[in-house]
Amino acid sequence: MSLEERAKAVAKNIEGKVQEVMGDITGNQKDKIEGQIKQEEAAVRHAKEDLKDLAKDIVDRA
């Protein structure tokens, strides 16, 4: 597990949430959608790290 990659994913998620909320407040659909995309990107980064952890666990047990 890369703590650095997980931290980047958390930061991207927070950035996306803030951007989405700002888009809601200002009525800017582009910002809202870009914020949602950043949150999805963060979810993918977390899933990638989860898969790497799982693969490492499998290799360690073998």
ROZAKOL-209442 format. One record per residue: residue in one letter; x negated, y negated, z negated of N, C-alpha, C in turn. Coordinates in pm, whole numbers, padded with zeros to 5 digits, always signed. Each point is the difference from the previous one (the first is absolute). Example, Ala and Ser with C-alpha at 12.3 -4.5 7.8 and 13.67 -1.06 7.14 Angstrom:
A-01319+00569-00780+00089-00119+00000-00090-00120+00000/S+00035-00105+00072-00082-00119-00006+00077-00109-00073/
This chain:
M-00085+00117+00000+00085-00117+00000-00089-00123+00000/S+00032-00088+00089-00075-00124+00005+00079-00109-00072/L-00053-00038-00114+00066-00105-00078+00005-00130+00079/E-00104-00025+00078-00004-00122+00081+00113+00000+00103/E+00024+00113+00066+00107+00008+00099+00137-00014-00065/R+00016+00059-00117+00128-00013-00071+00023-00146-00041/A-00105-00067-00043+00012-00141-00039+00037-00086+00122/K-00059+00031+00114+00035-00073+00122+00146+00022+00036/A+00048+00122-00017+00139+00031+00030+00094-00076-00093/V-00034-00005-00127+00083-00074-00096+00001-00148+00035/A-00115-00054+00035-00008-00142+00038+00084-00027+00124/K-00006+00089+00098+00077-00016+00123+00149+00006-00030/N+00039+00089-00092+00141+00012-00038+00049-00129-00067/I-00079-00052-00091+00038-00124-00069+00009-00115+00100/E-00098-00008+00088+00001-00104+00103+00127+00010+00086/G+00035+00122+00035+00120+00021+00080+00127-00038-00073/K+00008+00034-00128+00118-00035-00079+00015-00151-00011/V-00110-00069-00025+00004-00146-00011+00044-00060+00133/Q-00057+00048+00109+00034-00053+00131+00147+00026+00033/E+00049+00118-00035+00141+00031+00025+00092-00092-00079/V-00032-00021-00127+00082-00089-00083-00004-00142+00053/M-00118-00047+00040-00011-00134+00056+00082-00012+00128/G+00000+00104+00078+00082+00001+00121+00148-00008-00032/D+00041+00070-00107+00139-00009-00045+00034-00142-00045/I-00088-00057-00079+00025-00133-00056+00008-00106+00111/T-00094+00007+00093-00006-00101+00106+00089+00032+00119/G+00051+00122+00005+00082+00041+00113-00083+00037+00123/N-00129+00021-00019-00091+00033+00109-00002+00152+00018/Q+00071+00048+00100+00010+00144+00025-00135+00061+00034/K-00085-00074+00072-00132+00052+00038-00082+00032-00125/D-00002-00092-00096-00075+00025-00124+00059+00118-00076/K+00131+00007-00004+00065+00110-00071-00039+00135+00062/I+00005+00008+00131-00034+00126+00069-00148+00033-00015/E-00086-00101+00013-00143+00024-00018-00030+00048-00141/G+00069-00053-00099-00016+00046-00137+00041+00146-00017/Q+00109+00036+00065+00045+00140-00007-00101+00093+00068/I-00057-00046+00110-00100+00081+00070-00123+00021-00088/K-00042-00105-00070-00115+00013-00090+00028+00100-00112/Q+00122+00001-00049+00036+00095-00104-00003+00143+00054/E+00045+00020+00123-00007+00132+00062-00144+00043+00022/E-00084-00094+00040-00142+00029+00018-00062+00045-00133/A+00038-00065-00107-00050+00038-00132+00045+00141-00036/A+00124+00033+00031+00052+00134-00029-00078+00106+00078/V-00035-00032+00125-00078+00093+00081-00140+00018-00059/R-00059-00109-00046-00133+00010-00063+00004+00088-00125/H+00105-00017-00080+00015+00085-00119+00016+00147+00040/A+00081+00026+00103+00021+00138+00045-00131+00060+00050/K-00080-00079+00070-00130+00048+00049-00089+00040-00118/E-00003-00083-00102-00082+00031-00117+00054+00124-00073/D+00132+00015-00005+00059+00119-00061-00042+00126+00074/L+00000-00007+00133-00042+00115+00080-00148+00032-00021/K-00082-00104-00010-00142+00023-00026-00019+00066-00136/D+00076-00044-00100-00008+00060-00134+00042+00147+00005/L+00109+00027+00072+00049+00138+00012-00104+00089+00068/A-00059-00049+00108-00101+00078+00071-00120+00028-00090/K-00040-00100-00076-00113+00020-00092+00034+00104-00106/D+00121-00005-00054+00042+00100-00099-00001+00140+00058/I+00046+00014+00123+00003+00132+00065-00142+00052+00019/V-00088-00085+00046-00140+00040+00024-00066+00036-00133/D+00026-00077-00103-00059+00026-00131+00046+00133-00058/R+00124+00040+00029+00052+00127-00053-00051+00121+00077/A-00047-00022+00123-00043+00112+00084-00136+00052-00039/
